């Protein structure tokens, strides 16, 4: 009897082993890797070692590459399990991450908040010189800036058009009239995060890029000479875009957020701030503190060519806990904490569905690039059930292309000459 039991048990073990493909990790046995120390490369693993189907990972990388991605990196448990063919060429090339810069400013705001140098509900007038803005403008809060609910007039391309000429982005922002009560209406803006960067610099009492290098980039092993961050004529670092950083360094910012603000055992950003940064906001359920996320019931795009609200999450093929750094032309860090998956890529556009906001990369929820990539990749997860969401459904076509939405000349003129003491030729600094 005992011999039959032993034989049956052995047969069961052999059967279980046969059901697991050679080299495939089982649930709870993923390899896992250490985050890189300064000057070292990312650790790697095969997809199978991280409980991923190699064919799905290869197919996802191939899809990204054929949709204009110049670099593609896929991580699970900090192991790089997939990368694009061009990555050896593009890895160390500083690339403009456009509005993903906004998320970097959010991270820096969180660090200052953790250090009790700034309060989320503080009025910005607490930090600005007395000569900038009236009482209503100075009552805008840090939280309003983080959630893109400042109420300031915006025109996304008009704000972009003044680059290289901006005399002082803080004064420019405060020159824009209030079109909504602060905190009540989502309006994706460039000057709003510029204003936040300027306020943050005042709050920490030093140049923002010096603060960023010491408190964020140095701990991640991002050398100062590896990136370029542009400034306006007054020396303010841009907050809306204009950070040029190599893909291998950009990926570290995504992995930091994947790790809930810790890096190699060092706490850089508090978990409580990240929880708020990823939370639903009433004015746009898929937008937090300058991060986009997947937990909302609807998603409102940038006002280019027209602000469009689409029912459902940002990326319908991904789990609810996905959140992202999103830059124009699709520069992204995607983090999925529940699966331990981080994806970093850069490139130029890549959407093909007939939806203007999606094609122009201004609507994350209208992106077939995002949807199809994650549908392909996540069908390869072997240790957690990920249901197939079905084909991408293109949002309703919105033909509102009125240029006043995104190229209002009045907004541009106020940027070029925000007040009597500041214009593109000479700009006096208050205080």
C-alpha positions as CSV (number, residue, x, y, z in Angstrom):
1,X,0.0,0.0,0.0
2,X,2.8,2.4,1.0
3,X,4.7,1.6,-2.3
4,X,1.5,2.4,-4.3
5,X,1.1,5.8,-2.6
6,X,4.8,6.7,-3.2
7,X,4.5,5.6,-6.8
8,X,1.3,7.7,-7.3
9,X,2.9,10.7,-5.7
10,X,5.9,10.4,-7.9
11,X,3.7,10.1,-11.0
12,X,1.8,13.3,-10.0
13,X,5.0,15.2,-9.6
14,X,6.2,14.1,-13.0
15,X,2.9,15.0,-14.6
16,X,3.0,18.5,-13.0
17,X,6.6,19.0,-14.2
18,X,5.5,17.9,-17.7
19,X,2.8,20.6,-17.7
20,X,5.3,23.3,-17.2
21,X,7.2,24.2,-20.3
22,X,11.0,23.9,-20.0
23,X,12.5,27.1,-18.6
24,X,9.2,28.6,-17.7
25,X,8.8,30.1,-14.2
26,X,5.9,29.1,-12.1
27,X,3.8,31.5,-10.0
28,X,5.9,32.7,-7.1
29,X,9.2,31.6,-8.7
30,X,10.0,34.6,-10.9
31,X,13.6,35.3,-11.0
32,X,13.6,39.0,-10.0
33,X,16.5,41.4,-10.4
34,X,18.2,44.2,-8.5
35,X,17.9,47.7,-9.6
36,X,21.2,49.0,-11.2
37,X,23.8,50.7,-9.1
38,X,25.3,53.9,-10.6
39,X,27.2,53.2,-13.7
40,X,25.9,49.6,-14.1
41,X,23.5,48.2,-16.7
42,X,20.1,46.8,-16.1
43,X,20.0,43.2,-15.1
44,X,18.3,40.9,-17.6
45,X,16.2,37.8,-17.7
46,X,14.5,35.7,-20.3
47,X,10.8,36.2,-20.5
48,X,10.3,32.6,-19.3
49,X,12.3,33.3,-16.2
50,X,9.8,36.0,-15.4
51,X,6.7,33.9,-16.1
52,X,6.1,35.6,-19.5
53,X,5.5,33.8,-22.8
54,X,8.6,34.7,-25.0
55,X,6.4,34.8,-28.1
56,X,4.1,37.4,-26.6
57,X,7.1,39.6,-25.5
58,X,8.6,39.3,-29.0
59,X,5.3,40.1,-30.6
60,X,4.8,43.2,-28.4
61,X,8.3,44.5,-29.2
62,X,7.8,43.9,-32.9
63,X,4.4,45.7,-32.8
64,X,6.1,48.7,-31.0
65,X,8.9,48.8,-33.5
66,X,6.6,48.8,-36.5
67,X,4.7,51.6,-34.9
68,X,7.5,54.1,-34.9
69,X,9.1,53.3,-31.5
70,X,12.8,54.3,-31.5
71,X,13.4,52.6,-28.2
72,X,11.5,49.9,-26.4
73,X,12.3,48.4,-23.0
74,X,10.1,45.9,-21.1
75,X,10.8,45.1,-17.5
76,X,9.3,42.6,-15.0
77,X,10.5,42.5,-11.4
78,X,13.3,45.0,-12.5
79,X,14.7,42.5,-15.0
80,X,14.8,43.7,-18.6
81,X,13.0,41.0,-20.5
82,X,12.6,42.7,-23.9
83,X,14.1,45.5,-25.9
84,X,14.0,46.9,-29.4
85,X,16.5,46.3,-32.2
86,X,17.4,50.0,-32.2
87,X,18.0,50.2,-28.5
88,X,21.8,49.7,-28.6
89,X,21.9,52.8,-30.8
90,X,19.3,54.9,-29.0
91,X,19.9,53.9,-25.3
92,X,22.3,56.8,-24.5
93,X,20.9,59.4,-26.8
94,X,19.1,62.3,-25.0
95,X,15.6,62.5,-26.3
96,X,12.9,65.1,-25.7
97,X,10.3,63.5,-23.5
98,X,7.9,66.4,-23.9
99,X,5.1,66.3,-21.4
100,X,6.5,63.4,-19.4
101,X,8.6,66.3,-18.0
102,X,5.4,67.3,-16.2
103,X,5.6,64.0,-14.2
104,X,9.2,64.7,-13.3
105,X,8.1,68.1,-11.8
106,X,5.4,66.2,-9.9
107,X,8.0,63.9,-8.4
108,X,10.1,66.9,-7.4
109,X,7.0,68.5,-5.9
110,X,6.4,65.3,-3.9
111,X,10.0,65.3,-2.6
112,X,9.6,68.9,-1.5
113,X,6.3,68.0,0.1
114,X,7.8,65.1,2.0
115,X,10.5,67.5,3.2
116,X,7.8,69.9,4.5
117,X,9.0,72.6,2.2
118,X,5.7,73.0,0.4
119,X,2.1,72.2,1.2
120,X,-0.3,70.8,-1.4
121,X,-3.1,73.2,-0.4
122,X,-0.8,76.2,0.0
123,X,-1.7,79.2,-2.2
124,X,1.1,79.9,-4.7
125,X,1.2,83.5,-3.5
126,X,3.0,82.2,-0.4
127,X,6.0,81.5,-2.5
128,X,5.9,84.1,-5.3
129,X,7.3,87.7,-5.1
130,X,4.7,90.3,-4.3
131,X,4.8,91.8,-7.8
132,X,3.5,88.7,-9.6
133,X,-0.2,88.3,-10.0
134,X,-3.4,89.7,-8.4
135,X,-5.1,88.2,-5.4
136,X,-7.2,85.8,-7.4
137,X,-4.2,84.4,-9.2
138,X,-2.1,84.1,-6.1
139,X,-4.9,82.1,-4.4
140,X,-4.4,79.2,-6.9
141,X,-3.0,76.3,-4.9
142,X,-0.2,73.8,-5.5
143,X,-2.9,71.1,-5.8
144,X,-4.6,73.1,-8.6
145,X,-1.4,73.2,-10.5
146,X,-0.7,69.5,-10.0
147,X,-4.2,68.5,-11.3
148,X,-4.3,71.0,-14.2
149,X,-7.2,72.8,-12.6
150,X,-5.6,76.3,-12.2
151,X,-8.4,77.9,-14.2
152,X,-5.9,79.9,-16.3
153,X,-6.6,80.4,-20.0
154,X,-4.7,78.0,-22.1
155,X,-4.0,77.2,-25.7
156,X,-1.6,74.3,-26.0
157,X,0.2,75.1,-29.2
158,X,0.2,78.9,-28.6
159,X,2.0,78.2,-25.3
160,X,4.5,75.9,-27.1
161,X,5.1,78.5,-29.9
162,X,6.9,80.9,-27.6
163,X,9.8,78.5,-26.8
164,X,13.1,80.2,-27.1
165,X,11.5,83.6,-26.6
166,X,9.8,83.1,-23.2
167,X,10.9,86.0,-21.0
168,X,9.7,84.5,-17.7
169,X,7.2,81.6,-17.7
170,X,6.0,82.4,-14.2
171,X,5.0,85.9,-15.2
172,X,3.5,84.6,-18.4
173,X,1.3,82.2,-16.5
174,X,0.1,84.8,-14.1
175,X,-0.7,87.1,-17.1
176,X,-3.3,84.6,-18.4
177,X,-6.9,85.4,-17.3
178,X,-8.8,83.0,-15.1
179,X,-11.5,81.4,-17.3
180,X,-12.7,79.0,-14.5
181,X,-12.6,79.0,-10.8
182,X,-9.4,77.3,-9.7
183,X,-9.9,73.6,-8.7
184,X,-13.2,73.1,-10.6
185,X,-12.3,72.4,-14.3
186,X,-9.6,70.3,-16.0
187,X,-7.7,72.1,-18.7
188,X,-4.5,70.6,-20.0
189,X,-2.0,73.4,-20.0
190,X,1.7,74.1,-20.6
191,X,2.1,77.2,-18.5
192,X,0.5,75.6,-15.4
193,X,3.4,73.1,-14.8
194,X,5.8,75.9,-15.8
195,X,4.3,77.9,-13.0
196,X,4.6,75.0,-10.6
197,X,8.3,74.5,-11.4
198,X,8.9,78.2,-10.7
199,X,7.0,78.1,-7.4
200,X,8.8,74.9,-6.4
201,X,12.1,76.5,-7.1
202,X,11.1,79.4,-4.7
203,X,9.9,76.9,-2.1
204,X,13.1,74.9,-2.0
205,X,15.3,78.0,-2.1
206,X,17.7,76.8,-4.8
207,X,17.9,76.3,-8.5
208,X,15.3,73.6,-9.4
209,X,17.8,71.6,-11.5
210,X,20.3,71.5,-8.6
211,X,17.6,70.3,-6.3
212,X,16.5,67.7,-8.9
213,X,20.1,66.4,-9.3
214,X,20.7,66.0,-5.6
215,X,17.4,64.7,-4.5
216,X,16.3,62.6,-7.5
217,X,18.8,62.0,-10.3
218,X,21.9,61.3,-8.1
219,X,20.2,58.5,-6.1
220,X,19.0,56.9,-9.4
221,X,22.5,57.1,-10.9
222,X,21.5,59.6,-13.6
223,X,24.6,61.7,-14.2
224,X,24.1,65.4,-14.7
225,X,25.9,65.4,-18.0
226,X,23.6,62.7,-19.4
227,X,20.5,65.0,-19.9
228,X,19.6,68.5,-20.9
229,X,16.8,70.6,-19.4
230,X,16.0,73.8,-21.1
231,X,15.2,77.1,-19.4
232,X,13.4,80.4,-20.3
233,X,15.3,83.7,-20.6
234,X,14.9,84.3,-16.8
235,X,16.6,81.0,-16.0
236,X,13.4,79.1,-15.0
237,X,13.4,75.4,-15.9
238,X,10.5,74.6,-18.1
239,X,7.9,72.4,-16.3
240,X,5.7,71.4,-19.2
241,X,8.4,69.8,-21.5
242,X,12.0,70.3,-22.8
243,X,13.8,67.7,-20.7
244,X,16.0,65.7,-23.0
245,X,17.1,62.4,-21.4
246,X,18.4,59.0,-22.7
247,X,16.0,56.1,-22.7
248,X,18.1,54.1,-20.2
249,X,17.9,57.0,-17.7
250,X,14.2,57.7,-18.5
251,X,13.4,54.1,-17.6
252,X,14.8,54.6,-14.1
253,X,12.1,57.2,-13.4
254,X,9.5,54.6,-14.3
255,X,11.1,52.0,-12.2
256,X,11.3,54.4,-9.2
257,X,7.5,54.9,-9.5
258,X,7.0,51.1,-9.9
259,X,8.9,50.7,-6.6
260,X,6.5,53.1,-4.9
261,X,9.2,55.8,-4.5
262,X,12.1,53.6,-3.3
263,X,15.4,52.9,-5.1
264,X,17.8,50.2,-3.9
265,X,16.6,50.5,-0.3
266,X,16.6,54.3,-0.3
267,X,13.2,56.1,0.1
268,X,13.2,59.0,-2.4
269,X,9.5,59.8,-2.6
270,X,6.8,58.9,-0.1
271,X,4.2,56.2,-0.7
272,X,1.5,58.6,0.5
273,X,2.4,61.2,-2.2
274,X,2.4,58.5,-4.9
275,X,-1.0,57.3,-3.7
276,X,-2.4,60.8,-4.2
277,X,-0.5,61.3,-7.5
278,X,-2.3,58.1,-8.9
279,X,-5.7,58.8,-7.4
280,X,-8.9,59.8,-9.4
281,X,-9.7,63.5,-9.5
282,X,-13.2,64.8,-9.9
283,X,-12.4,67.0,-12.8
284,X,-10.7,64.2,-14.8
285,X,-10.9,60.6,-13.5
286,X,-7.9,59.4,-15.4
287,X,-5.6,62.2,-14.3
288,X,-3.8,62.6,-11.0
289,X,-0.8,64.8,-10.0
290,X,0.6,65.3,-13.6
291,X,0.4,61.5,-14.1
292,X,-2.2,59.8,-16.2
293,X,-3.7,56.6,-14.8
294,X,-6.1,53.7,-15.6
295,X,-8.4,53.8,-12.6
296,X,-11.1,56.2,-13.8
297,X,-14.5,55.7,-15.4
298,X,-13.8,58.3,-18.1
299,X,-10.8,60.2,-19.5
300,X,-10.6,63.8,-20.8
301,X,-7.9,64.6,-23.3
302,X,-5.8,67.7,-23.9
303,X,-7.4,70.5,-25.9
304,X,-5.8,69.5,-29.2
305,X,-7.5,69.6,-31.5
306,X,-10.4,69.6,-29.0
307,X,-10.8,68.3,-25.5
308,X,-12.7,65.0,-25.7
309,X,-14.1,62.9,-22.9
310,X,-14.3,59.2,-23.5
311,X,-16.1,56.7,-21.3
312,X,-13.9,54.0,-19.8
313,X,-10.3,53.8,-18.6
314,X,-7.3,55.3,-20.2
315,X,-6.1,51.9,-21.7
316,X,-8.9,49.3,-21.8
317,X,-6.5,46.4,-22.4
318,X,-4.5,47.0,-19.1
319,X,-5.2,46.6,-15.4
320,X,-6.8,49.3,-13.4
321,X,-3.6,50.1,-11.5
322,X,-1.6,51.1,-14.5
323,X,-0.3,54.7,-14.4
324,X,1.9,56.5,-16.8
325,X,4.2,59.4,-17.7
326,X,2.9,60.7,-21.0
327,X,4.7,62.9,-23.5
328,X,3.7,64.2,-26.9
329,X,4.5,61.9,-29.9
330,X,4.2,59.0,-27.4
331,X,7.2,59.2,-25.0
332,X,6.1,57.0,-22.1
333,X,6.8,55.2,-18.9
334,X,4.0,52.8,-18.1
335,X,3.9,51.1,-14.6
336,X,1.7,48.2,-13.6
337,X,2.4,47.5,-9.9
338,X,0.0,44.4,-9.7
339,X,2.1,42.6,-12.4
340,X,5.5,44.1,-11.7
341,X,5.7,45.2,-15.3
342,X,7.3,48.5,-16.4
343,X,7.4,49.6,-20.1
344,X,9.5,52.5,-21.4
345,X,9.6,53.7,-24.9
346,X,10.3,56.8,-27.1
347,X,9.5,57.5,-30.7
348,X,7.4,59.6,-33.0
349,X,3.6,59.0,-33.0
350,X,2.5,55.5,-33.9
351,X,-1.3,55.5,-33.7
352,X,-3.3,54.5,-36.8
353,X,-7.0,54.5,-35.7
354,X,-9.1,57.3,-37.4
355,X,-9.4,59.5,-34.4
356,X,-7.7,63.0,-34.5
357,X,-6.9,63.2,-30.8
358,X,-5.3,59.8,-30.9
359,X,-3.4,60.4,-34.1
360,X,-2.0,63.6,-32.6
361,X,-1.1,61.8,-29.3
362,X,-3.2,64.2,-27.2
363,X,-5.7,61.5,-26.0
364,X,-4.3,58.5,-24.2
365,X,-7.7,56.9,-24.2
366,X,-7.9,57.2,-28.0
367,X,-4.6,55.5,-28.6
368,X,-4.7,52.2,-30.4
369,X,-0.9,52.1,-30.0
370,X,-1.3,51.8,-26.3
371,X,-4.3,49.4,-26.4
372,X,-2.9,47.0,-29.0
373,X,0.6,46.9,-27.4
374,X,-0.7,45.9,-24.0
375,X,-3.2,43.5,-25.4
376,X,-0.4,41.6,-27.1
377,X,2.1,41.9,-24.2
378,X,-0.3,40.9,-21.3
379,X,-1.6,37.8,-23.1
380,X,1.9,36.5,-22.3
381,X,1.5,36.8,-18.5
382,X,1.6,33.2,-17.3
383,X,1.2,33.5,-13.5
384,X,-1.8,35.9,-13.3
385,X,-5.0,35.7,-15.4
386,X,-5.3,38.7,-17.7
387,X,-8.6,38.5,-19.7
388,X,-8.5,39.4,-23.4
389,X,-10.4,42.7,-23.8
390,X,-11.1,42.1,-27.5
391,X,-10.2,44.5,-30.3
392,X,-9.7,48.2,-29.9
393,X,-12.8,50.3,-30.3
394,X,-12.1,53.7,-31.9
395,X,-13.7,56.6,-29.9
396,X,-16.3,58.7,-31.7
397,X,-14.8,60.9,-34.3
398,X,-14.7,64.6,-33.1
399,X,-14.3,67.0,-36.0
400,X,-14.0,70.2,-33.9
401,X,-10.7,71.5,-35.1
402,X,-11.2,75.2,-34.3
403,X,-7.7,76.6,-34.0
404,X,-8.7,78.9,-31.2
405,X,-8.8,75.7,-29.0
406,X,-5.1,75.2,-29.4
407,X,-3.5,78.2,-31.2
408,X,-5.2,81.2,-29.6
409,X,-3.1,84.3,-30.6
410,X,-4.2,86.1,-27.5
411,X,-2.5,83.5,-25.3
412,X,0.7,83.7,-27.3
413,X,0.8,87.5,-27.1
414,X,0.4,87.4,-23.3
415,X,3.3,85.0,-23.2
416,X,5.5,87.3,-25.3
417,X,4.6,90.4,-23.3
418,X,3.0,89.3,-20.0
419,X,3.0,92.8,-18.3
420,X,4.4,96.3,-18.6
421,X,7.7,95.3,-17.1
422,X,8.3,92.1,-18.9
423,X,8.5,91.2,-22.6
424,X,10.8,89.3,-25.0
425,X,13.3,92.2,-25.1
426,X,13.6,93.1,-21.4
427,X,12.0,91.5,-18.3
428,X,12.4,92.9,-14.8
429,X,12.2,90.3,-12.0
430,X,9.8,91.3,-9.2
431,X,11.1,91.0,-5.7
